[in-house]
């Protein structure tokens, strides 16, 4: 399975509560926090909901 690196690049302040909860579920609590996760359909769906606040990079390996 592919891995992706997700980085929070914009603040969740003044965003809907649902988007804040999605970021928390992804493990992104602070600005510039980075998580490396498997690219499952569930994770990709969560990323799509907050794609305006995160940066996604595919990891080789």
LUMLUMDREN-2810 file (N, C-alpha, C; in Angstrom, 1 decimal):
<atoms>
<atom><aa>X</aa><ch>A</ch><at>N</at><xx>0.8</xx><yy>-1.2</yy><zz>0.0</zz></atom>
<atom><aa>X</aa><ch>A</ch><at>CA</at><xx>0.0</xx><yy>0.0</yy><zz>0.0</zz></atom>
<atom><aa>X</aa><ch>A</ch><at>C</at><xx>0.9</xx><yy>1.2</yy><zz>0.0</zz></atom>
<atom><aa>X</aa><ch>A</ch><at>N</at><xx>0.5</xx><yy>2.3</yy><zz>-0.7</zz></atom>
<atom><aa>X</aa><ch>A</ch><at>CA</at><xx>1.3</xx><yy>3.5</yy><zz>-0.8</zz></atom>
<atom><aa>X</aa><ch>A</ch><at>C</at><xx>1.2</xx><yy>4.2</yy><zz>0.5</zz></atom>
<atom><aa>X</aa><ch>A</ch><at>N</at><xx>2.2</xx><yy>5.0</yy><zz>0.8</zz></atom>
<atom><aa>X</aa><ch>A</ch><at>CA</at><xx>2.2</xx><yy>5.9</yy><zz>2.0</zz></atom>
<atom><aa>X</aa><ch>A</ch><at>C</at><xx>2.2</xx><yy>7.3</yy><zz>1.5</zz></atom>
<atom><aa>X</aa><ch>A</ch><at>N</at><xx>1.6</xx><yy>8.2</yy><zz>2.3</zz></atom>
<atom><aa>X</aa><ch>A</ch><at>CA</at><xx>1.6</xx><yy>9.6</yy><zz>2.0</zz></atom>
<atom><aa>X</aa><ch>A</ch><at>C</at><xx>2.0</xx><yy>10.4</yy><zz>3.2</zz></atom>
<atom><aa>X</aa><ch>A</ch><at>N</at><xx>2.6</xx><yy>11.5</yy><zz>3.0</zz></atom>
<atom><aa>X</aa><ch>A</ch><at>CA</at><xx>3.0</xx><yy>12.4</yy><zz>4.1</zz></atom>
<atom><aa>X</aa><ch>A</ch><at>C</at><xx>2.0</xx><yy>13.6</yy><zz>4.1</zz></atom>
<atom><aa>X</aa><ch>A</ch><at>N</at><xx>1.3</xx><yy>13.8</yy><zz>5.2</zz></atom>
<atom><aa>X</aa><ch>A</ch><at>CA</at><xx>0.3</xx><yy>14.9</yy><zz>5.3</zz></atom>
<atom><aa>X</aa><ch>A</ch><at>C</at><xx>0.9</xx><yy>16.0</yy><zz>6.3</zz></atom>
<atom><aa>X</aa><ch>A</ch><at>N</at><xx>0.9</xx><yy>17.2</yy><zz>5.8</zz></atom>
<atom><aa>X</aa><ch>A</ch><at>CA</at><xx>1.4</xx><yy>18.3</yy><zz>6.7</zz></atom>
<atom><aa>X</aa><ch>A</ch><at>C</at><xx>0.3</xx><yy>19.4</yy><zz>6.8</zz></atom>
<atom><aa>X</aa><ch>A</ch><at>N</at><xx>0.0</xx><yy>19.8</yy><zz>8.0</zz></atom>
<atom><aa>X</aa><ch>A</ch><at>CA</at><xx>-1.0</xx><yy>20.9</yy><zz>8.2</zz></atom>
<atom><aa>X</aa><ch>A</ch><at>C</at><xx>-0.3</xx><yy>22.3</yy><zz>7.9</zz></atom>
<atom><aa>X</aa><ch>A</ch><at>N</at><xx>-0.8</xx><yy>23.0</yy><zz>6.9</zz></atom>
<atom><aa>X</aa><ch>A</ch><at>CA</at><xx>-0.1</xx><yy>24.2</yy><zz>6.5</zz></atom>
<atom><aa>X</aa><ch>A</ch><at>C</at><xx>-1.0</xx><yy>25.5</yy><zz>6.8</zz></atom>
<atom><aa>X</aa><ch>A</ch><at>N</at><xx>-2.3</xx><yy>25.3</yy><zz>7.0</zz></atom>
<atom><aa>X</aa><ch>A</ch><at>CA</at><xx>-3.1</xx><yy>26.4</yy><zz>7.4</zz></atom>
<atom><aa>X</aa><ch>A</ch><at>C</at><xx>-3.8</xx><yy>26.2</yy><zz>8.7</zz></atom>
<atom><aa>X</aa><ch>A</ch><at>N</at><xx>-4.1</xx><yy>27.2</yy><zz>9.4</zz></atom>
<atom><aa>X</aa><ch>A</ch><at>CA</at><xx>-4.7</xx><yy>27.1</yy><zz>10.7</zz></atom>
<atom><aa>X</aa><ch>A</ch><at>C</at><xx>-6.2</xx><yy>26.7</yy><zz>10.7</zz></atom>
<atom><aa>X</aa><ch>A</ch><at>N</at><xx>-6.6</xx><yy>25.8</yy><zz>11.5</zz></atom>
<atom><aa>X</aa><ch>A</ch><at>CA</at><xx>-8.0</xx><yy>25.4</yy><zz>11.6</zz></atom>
<atom><aa>X</aa><ch>A</ch><at>C</at><xx>-8.9</xx><yy>26.4</yy><zz>12.3</zz></atom>
<atom><aa>X</aa><ch>A</ch><at>N</at><xx>-8.4</xx><yy>27.5</yy><zz>12.7</zz></atom>
<atom><aa>X</aa><ch>A</ch><at>CA</at><xx>-9.2</xx><yy>28.6</yy><zz>13.4</zz></atom>
<atom><aa>X</aa><ch>A</ch><at>C</at><xx>-10.2</xx><yy>29.1</yy><zz>12.4</zz></atom>
<atom><aa>X</aa><ch>A</ch><at>N</at><xx>-11.4</xx><yy>29.3</yy><zz>12.9</zz></atom>
<atom><aa>X</aa><ch>A</ch><at>CA</at><xx>-12.5</xx><yy>29.8</yy><zz>12.1</zz></atom>
<atom><aa>X</aa><ch>A</ch><at>C</at><xx>-12.9</xx><yy>28.8</yy><zz>11.0</zz></atom>
<atom><aa>X</aa><ch>A</ch><at>N</at><xx>-12.7</xx><yy>27.5</yy><zz>11.2</zz></atom>
<atom><aa>X</aa><ch>A</ch><at>CA</at><xx>-13.2</xx><yy>26.5</yy><zz>10.3</zz></atom>
<atom><aa>X</aa><ch>A</ch><at>C</at><xx>-14.3</xx><yy>25.7</yy><zz>11.0</zz></atom>
<atom><aa>X</aa><ch>A</ch><at>N</at><xx>-15.2</xx><yy>25.1</yy><zz>10.2</zz></atom>
<atom><aa>X</aa><ch>A</ch><at>CA</at><xx>-16.2</xx><yy>24.3</yy><zz>10.8</zz></atom>
<atom><aa>X</aa><ch>A</ch><at>C</at><xx>-15.7</xx><yy>23.2</yy><zz>11.8</zz></atom>
<atom><aa>X</aa><ch>A</ch><at>N</at><xx>-16.5</xx><yy>22.9</yy><zz>12.8</zz></atom>
<atom><aa>X</aa><ch>A</ch><at>CA</at><xx>-16.1</xx><yy>21.9</yy><zz>13.8</zz></atom>
<atom><aa>X</aa><ch>A</ch><at>C</at><xx>-15.7</xx><yy>20.5</yy><zz>13.1</zz></atom>
<atom><aa>X</aa><ch>A</ch><at>N</at><xx>-16.5</xx><yy>20.2</yy><zz>12.1</zz></atom>
<atom><aa>X</aa><ch>A</ch><at>CA</at><xx>-16.3</xx><yy>18.9</yy><zz>11.4</zz></atom>
<atom><aa>X</aa><ch>A</ch><at>C</at><xx>-14.9</xx><yy>18.8</yy><zz>10.8</zz></atom>
<atom><aa>X</aa><ch>A</ch><at>N</at><xx>-14.4</xx><yy>19.9</yy><zz>10.3</zz></atom>
<atom><aa>X</aa><ch>A</ch><at>CA</at><xx>-13.0</xx><yy>19.9</yy><zz>9.7</zz></atom>
<atom><aa>X</aa><ch>A</ch><at>C</at><xx>-12.0</xx><yy>19.8</yy><zz>10.8</zz></atom>
<atom><aa>X</aa><ch>A</ch><at>N</at><xx>-12.2</xx><yy>20.5</yy><zz>11.9</zz></atom>
<atom><aa>X</aa><ch>A</ch><at>CA</at><xx>-11.3</xx><yy>20.4</yy><zz>13.0</zz></atom>
<atom><aa>X</aa><ch>A</ch><at>C</at><xx>-11.2</xx><yy>19.0</yy><zz>13.5</zz></atom>
<atom><aa>X</aa><ch>A</ch><at>N</at><xx>-12.4</xx><yy>18.3</yy><zz>13.6</zz></atom>
<atom><aa>X</aa><ch>A</ch><at>CA</at><xx>-12.4</xx><yy>16.9</yy><zz>14.1</zz></atom>
<atom><aa>X</aa><ch>A</ch><at>C</at><xx>-11.7</xx><yy>16.0</yy><zz>13.1</zz></atom>
<atom><aa>X</aa><ch>A</ch><at>N</at><xx>-11.8</xx><yy>16.3</yy><zz>11.8</zz></atom>
<atom><aa>X</aa><ch>A</ch><at>CA</at><xx>-11.1</xx><yy>15.5</yy><zz>10.8</zz></atom>
<atom><aa>X</aa><ch>A</ch><at>C</at><xx>-9.6</xx><yy>15.6</yy><zz>10.9</zz></atom>
<atom><aa>X</aa><ch>A</ch><at>N</at><xx>-9.1</xx><yy>16.9</yy><zz>11.2</zz></atom>
<atom><aa>X</aa><ch>A</ch><at>CA</at><xx>-7.7</xx><yy>17.1</yy><zz>11.4</zz></atom>
<atom><aa>X</aa><ch>A</ch><at>C</at><xx>-7.2</xx><yy>16.3</yy><zz>12.6</zz></atom>
<atom><aa>X</aa><ch>A</ch><at>N</at><xx>-8.0</xx><yy>16.4</yy><zz>13.7</zz></atom>
<atom><aa>X</aa><ch>A</ch><at>CA</at><xx>-7.6</xx><yy>15.7</yy><zz>14.9</zz></atom>
<atom><aa>X</aa><ch>A</ch><at>C</at><xx>-7.6</xx><yy>14.1</yy><zz>14.7</zz></atom>
<atom><aa>X</aa><ch>A</ch><at>N</at><xx>-8.5</xx><yy>13.6</yy><zz>13.9</zz></atom>
<atom><aa>X</aa><ch>A</ch><at>CA</at><xx>-8.5</xx><yy>12.2</yy><zz>13.5</zz></atom>
<atom><aa>X</aa><ch>A</ch><at>C</at><xx>-7.3</xx><yy>11.8</yy><zz>12.7</zz></atom>
<atom><aa>X</aa><ch>A</ch><at>N</at><xx>-6.8</xx><yy>12.7</yy><zz>11.9</zz></atom>
<atom><aa>X</aa><ch>A</ch><at>CA</at><xx>-5.6</xx><yy>12.5</yy><zz>11.1</zz></atom>
<atom><aa>X</aa><ch>A</ch><at>C</at><xx>-4.3</xx><yy>12.6</yy><zz>11.9</zz></atom>
<atom><aa>X</aa><ch>A</ch><at>N</at><xx>-4.4</xx><yy>13.2</yy><zz>13.1</zz></atom>
<atom><aa>X</aa><ch>A</ch><at>CA</at><xx>-3.3</xx><yy>13.4</yy><zz>14.0</zz></atom>
<atom><aa>X</aa><ch>A</ch><at>C</at><xx>-2.6</xx><yy>14.7</yy><zz>13.8</zz></atom>
<atom><aa>X</aa><ch>A</ch><at>N</at><xx>-3.2</xx><yy>15.6</yy><zz>13.2</zz></atom>
<atom><aa>X</aa><ch>A</ch><at>CA</at><xx>-2.6</xx><yy>16.9</yy><zz>12.9</zz></atom>
<atom><aa>X</aa><ch>A</ch><at>C</at><xx>-3.1</xx><yy>18.0</yy><zz>13.9</zz></atom>
<atom><aa>X</aa><ch>A</ch><at>N</at><xx>-2.4</xx><yy>18.2</yy><zz>15.0</zz></atom>
<atom><aa>X</aa><ch>A</ch><at>CA</at><xx>-2.9</xx><yy>19.0</yy><zz>16.1</zz></atom>
<atom><aa>X</aa><ch>A</ch><at>C</at><xx>-2.3</xx><yy>20.4</yy><zz>16.0</zz></atom>
<atom><aa>X</aa><ch>A</ch><at>N</at><xx>-1.1</xx><yy>20.6</yy><zz>15.5</zz></atom>
<atom><aa>X</aa><ch>A</ch><at>CA</at><xx>-0.4</xx><yy>21.9</yy><zz>15.5</zz></atom>
<atom><aa>X</aa><ch>A</ch><at>C</at><xx>-0.1</xx><yy>22.2</yy><zz>14.0</zz></atom>
<atom><aa>X</aa><ch>A</ch><at>N</at><xx>0.1</xx><yy>23.5</yy><zz>13.8</zz></atom>
<atom><aa>X</aa><ch>A</ch><at>CA</at><xx>0.6</xx><yy>24.0</yy><zz>12.5</zz></atom>
<atom><aa>X</aa><ch>A</ch><at>C</at><xx>1.9</xx><yy>23.4</yy><zz>12.1</zz></atom>
<atom><aa>X</aa><ch>A</ch><at>N</at><xx>2.1</xx><yy>23.0</yy><zz>10.9</zz></atom>
<atom><aa>X</aa><ch>A</ch><at>CA</at><xx>3.3</xx><yy>22.3</yy><zz>10.4</zz></atom>
<atom><aa>X</aa><ch>A</ch><at>C</at><xx>3.5</xx><yy>20.9</yy><zz>11.0</zz></atom>
<atom><aa>X</aa><ch>A</ch><at>N</at><xx>2.5</xx><yy>20.3</yy><zz>11.6</zz></atom>
<atom><aa>X</aa><ch>A</ch><at>CA</at><xx>2.6</xx><yy>18.9</yy><zz>12.1</zz></atom>
<atom><aa>X</aa><ch>A</ch><at>C</at><xx>2.6</xx><yy>18.0</yy><zz>10.9</zz></atom>
<atom><aa>X</aa><ch>A</ch><at>N</at><xx>3.3</xx><yy>17.0</yy><zz>10.9</zz></atom>
<atom><aa>X</aa><ch>A</ch><at>CA</at><xx>3.4</xx><yy>16.0</yy><zz>9.8</zz></atom>
<atom><aa>X</aa><ch>A</ch><at>C</at><xx>3.1</xx><yy>14.6</yy><zz>10.2</zz></atom>
<atom><aa>X</aa><ch>A</ch><at>N</at><xx>2.4</xx><yy>13.9</yy><zz>9.5</zz></atom>
<atom><aa>X</aa><ch>A</ch><at>CA</at><xx>2.1</xx><yy>12.5</yy><zz>9.7</zz></atom>
<atom><aa>X</aa><ch>A</ch><at>C</at><xx>2.3</xx><yy>11.7</yy><zz>8.4</zz></atom>
<atom><aa>X</aa><ch>A</ch><at>N</at><xx>2.9</xx><yy>10.5</yy><zz>8.6</zz></atom>
<atom><aa>X</aa><ch>A</ch><at>CA</at><xx>3.1</xx><yy>9.6</yy><zz>7.4</zz></atom>
<atom><aa>X</aa><ch>A</ch><at>C</at><xx>2.1</xx><yy>8.4</yy><zz>7.7</zz></atom>
<atom><aa>X</aa><ch>A</ch><at>N</at><xx>1.2</xx><yy>8.3</yy><zz>6.7</zz></atom>
<atom><aa>X</aa><ch>A</ch><at>CA</at><xx>0.1</xx><yy>7.3</yy><zz>6.9</zz></atom>
<atom><aa>X</aa><ch>A</ch><at>C</at><xx>-0.1</xx><yy>6.5</yy><zz>5.6</zz></atom>
<atom><aa>X</aa><ch>A</ch><at>N</at><xx>-0.7</xx><yy>5.3</yy><zz>5.7</zz></atom>
<atom><aa>X</aa><ch>A</ch><at>CA</at><xx>-1.1</xx><yy>4.5</yy><zz>4.5</zz></atom>
<atom><aa>X</aa><ch>A</ch><at>C</at><xx>-2.2</xx><yy>5.2</yy><zz>3.7</zz></atom>
<atom><aa>X</aa><ch>A</ch><at>N</at><xx>-2.1</xx><yy>5.1</yy><zz>2.4</zz></atom>
<atom><aa>X</aa><ch>A</ch><at>CA</at><xx>-3.1</xx><yy>5.8</yy><zz>1.6</zz></atom>
<atom><aa>X</aa><ch>A</ch><at>C</at><xx>-4.3</xx><yy>4.9</yy><zz>1.4</zz></atom>
<atom><aa>X</aa><ch>A</ch><at>N</at><xx>-5.1</xx><yy>4.7</yy><zz>2.4</zz></atom>
<atom><aa>X</aa><ch>A</ch><at>CA</at><xx>-6.3</xx><yy>3.9</yy><zz>2.3</zz></atom>
<atom><aa>X</aa><ch>A</ch><at>C</at><xx>-7.4</xx><yy>4.8</yy><zz>1.8</zz></atom>
<atom><aa>X</aa><ch>A</ch><at>N</at><xx>-8.5</xx><yy>4.2</yy><zz>1.3</zz></atom>
<atom><aa>X</aa><ch>A</ch><at>CA</at><xx>-9.6</xx><yy>5.1</yy><zz>0.9</zz></atom>
<atom><aa>X</aa><ch>A</ch><at>C</at><xx>-10.2</xx><yy>6.0</yy><zz>2.0</zz></atom>
<atom><aa>X</aa><ch>A</ch><at>N</at><xx>-10.2</xx><yy>5.5</yy><zz>3.2</zz></atom>
<atom><aa>X</aa><ch>A</ch><at>CA</at><xx>-10.7</xx><yy>6.3</yy><zz>4.3</zz></atom>
<atom><aa>X</aa><ch>A</ch><at>C</at><xx>-9.9</xx><yy>7.5</yy><zz>4.6</zz></atom>
<atom><aa>X</aa><ch>A</ch><at>N</at><xx>-8.6</xx><yy>7.3</yy><zz>4.6</zz></atom>
<atom><aa>X</aa><ch>A</ch><at>CA</at><xx>-7.6</xx><yy>8.4</yy><zz>4.8</zz></atom>
<atom><aa>X</aa><ch>A</ch><at>C</at><xx>-7.7</xx><yy>9.4</yy><zz>3.7</zz></atom>
<atom><aa>X</aa><ch>A</ch><at>N</at><xx>-7.8</xx><yy>8.9</yy><zz>2.4</zz></atom>
<atom><aa>X</aa><ch>A</ch><at>CA</at><xx>-7.8</xx><yy>9.8</yy><zz>1.3</zz></atom>
<atom><aa>X</aa><ch>A</ch><at>C</at><xx>-9.1</xx><yy>10.6</yy><zz>1.3</zz></atom>
<atom><aa>X</aa><ch>A</ch><at>N</at><xx>-10.2</xx><yy>10.0</yy><zz>1.8</zz></atom>
<atom><aa>X</aa><ch>A</ch><at>CA</at><xx>-11.5</xx><yy>10.8</yy><zz>1.9</zz></atom>
<atom><aa>X</aa><ch>A</ch><at>C</at><xx>-11.4</xx><yy>11.9</yy><zz>3.0</zz></atom>
<atom><aa>X</aa><ch>A</ch><at>N</at><xx>-10.7</xx><yy>11.6</yy><zz>4.1</zz></atom>
<atom><aa>X</aa><ch>A</ch><at>CA</at><xx>-10.5</xx><yy>12.6</yy><zz>5.1</zz></atom>
<atom><aa>X</aa><ch>A</ch><at>C</at><xx>-9.6</xx><yy>13.7</yy><zz>4.6</zz></atom>
<atom><aa>X</aa><ch>A</ch><at>N</at><xx>-8.6</xx><yy>13.4</yy><zz>3.8</zz></atom>
<atom><aa>X</aa><ch>A</ch><at>CA</at><xx>-7.7</xx><yy>14.4</yy><zz>3.3</zz></atom>
<atom><aa>X</aa><ch>A</ch><at>C</at><xx>-8.5</xx><yy>15.3</yy><zz>2.3</zz></atom>
<atom><aa>X</aa><ch>A</ch><at>N</at><xx>-9.3</xx><yy>14.7</yy><zz>1.5</zz></atom>
<atom><aa>X</aa><ch>A</ch><at>CA</at><xx>-10.1</xx><yy>15.5</yy><zz>0.6</zz></atom>
<atom><aa>X</aa><ch>A</ch><at>C</at><xx>-11.0</xx><yy>16.5</yy><zz>1.3</zz></atom>
<atom><aa>X</aa><ch>A</ch><at>N</at><xx>-11.5</xx><yy>16.2</yy><zz>2.5</zz></atom>
<atom><aa>X</aa><ch>A</ch><at>CA</at><xx>-12.4</xx><yy>17.1</yy><zz>3.2</zz></atom>
<atom><aa>X</aa><ch>A</ch><at>C</at><xx>-11.6</xx><yy>18.4</yy><zz>3.7</zz></atom>
<atom><aa>X</aa><ch>A</ch><at>N</at><xx>-10.3</xx><yy>18.2</yy><zz>3.9</zz></atom>
<atom><aa>X</aa><ch>A</ch><at>CA</at><xx>-9.5</xx><yy>19.3</yy><zz>4.5</zz></atom>
<atom><aa>X</aa><ch>A</ch><at>C</at><xx>-8.3</xx><yy>19.7</yy><zz>3.5</zz></atom>
<atom><aa>X</aa><ch>A</ch><at>N</at><xx>-8.5</xx><yy>19.4</yy><zz>2.2</zz></atom>
<atom><aa>X</aa><ch>A</ch><at>CA</at><xx>-7.4</xx><yy>19.6</yy><zz>1.3</zz></atom>
<atom><aa>X</aa><ch>A</ch><at>C</at><xx>-6.9</xx><yy>21.0</yy><zz>1.2</zz></atom>
<atom><aa>X</aa><ch>A</ch><at>N</at><xx>-7.8</xx><yy>22.0</yy><zz>1.6</zz></atom>
<atom><aa>X</aa><ch>A</ch><at>CA</at><xx>-7.4</xx><yy>23.4</yy><zz>1.5</zz></atom>
<atom><aa>X</aa><ch>A</ch><at>C</at><xx>-6.5</xx><yy>23.8</yy><zz>2.7</zz></atom>
<atom><aa>X</aa><ch>A</ch><at>N</at><xx>-6.3</xx><yy>22.9</yy><zz>3.7</zz></atom>
<atom><aa>X</aa><ch>A</ch><at>CA</at><xx>-5.5</xx><yy>23.2</yy><zz>4.8</zz></atom>
<atom><aa>X</aa><ch>A</ch><at>C</at><xx>-4.3</xx><yy>22.4</yy><zz>4.9</zz></atom>
<atom><aa>X</aa><ch>A</ch><at>N</at><xx>-4.1</xx><yy>21.3</yy><zz>4.1</zz></atom>
<atom><aa>X</aa><ch>A</ch><at>CA</at><xx>-3.0</xx><yy>20.4</yy><zz>4.2</zz></atom>
<atom><aa>X</aa><ch>A</ch><at>C</at><xx>-2.2</xx><yy>20.3</yy><zz>2.9</zz></atom>
<atom><aa>X</aa><ch>A</ch><at>N</at><xx>-1.0</xx><yy>19.8</yy><zz>3.1</zz></atom>
<atom><aa>X</aa><ch>A</ch><at>CA</at><xx>-0.1</xx><yy>19.5</yy><zz>1.9</zz></atom>
<atom><aa>X</aa><ch>A</ch><at>C</at><xx>0.1</xx><yy>18.0</yy><zz>2.0</zz></atom>
<atom><aa>X</aa><ch>A</ch><at>N</at><xx>0.0</xx><yy>17.4</yy><zz>0.8</zz></atom>
<atom><aa>X</aa><ch>A</ch><at>CA</at><xx>0.1</xx><yy>15.9</yy><zz>0.7</zz></atom>
<atom><aa>X</aa><ch>A</ch><at>C</at><xx>1.2</xx><yy>15.6</yy><zz>-0.3</zz></atom>
<atom><aa>X</aa><ch>A</ch><at>N</at><xx>2.1</xx><yy>14.7</yy><zz>0.2</zz></atom>
<atom><aa>X</aa><ch>A</ch><at>CA</at><xx>3.3</xx><yy>14.3</yy><zz>-0.6</zz></atom>
<atom><aa>X</aa><ch>A</ch><at>C</at><xx>3.3</xx><yy>12.8</yy><zz>-0.6</zz></atom>
<atom><aa>X</aa><ch>A</ch><at>N</at><xx>3.5</xx><yy>12.1</yy><zz>-1.7</zz></atom>
<atom><aa>X</aa><ch>A</ch><at>CA</at><xx>3.6</xx><yy>10.7</yy><zz>-1.8</zz></atom>
<atom><aa>X</aa><ch>A</ch><at>C</at><xx>5.0</xx><yy>10.3</yy><zz>-1.4</zz></atom>
<atom><aa>X</aa><ch>A</ch><at>N</at><xx>5.1</xx><yy>9.3</yy><zz>-0.5</zz></atom>
<atom><aa>X</aa><ch>A</ch><at>CA</at><xx>6.4</xx><yy>8.8</yy><zz>0.0</zz></atom>
<atom><aa>X</aa><ch>A</ch><at>C</at><xx>6.8</xx><yy>7.6</yy><zz>-0.8</zz></atom>
<atom><aa>X</aa><ch>A</ch><at>N</at><xx>8.1</xx><yy>7.6</yy><zz>-1.3</zz></atom>
<atom><aa>X</aa><ch>A</ch><at>CA</at><xx>8.6</xx><yy>6.4</yy><zz>-2.0</zz></atom>
<atom><aa>X</aa><ch>A</ch><at>C</at><xx>9.2</xx><yy>5.5</yy><zz>-1.0</zz></atom>
<atom><aa>X</aa><ch>A</ch><at>N</at><xx>8.9</xx><yy>4.2</yy><zz>-1.2</zz></atom>
<atom><aa>X</aa><ch>A</ch><at>CA</at><xx>9.6</xx><yy>3.2</yy><zz>-0.3</zz></atom>
<atom><aa>X</aa><ch>A</ch><at>C</at><xx>8.7</xx><yy>2.2</yy><zz>0.2</zz></atom>
</atoms>
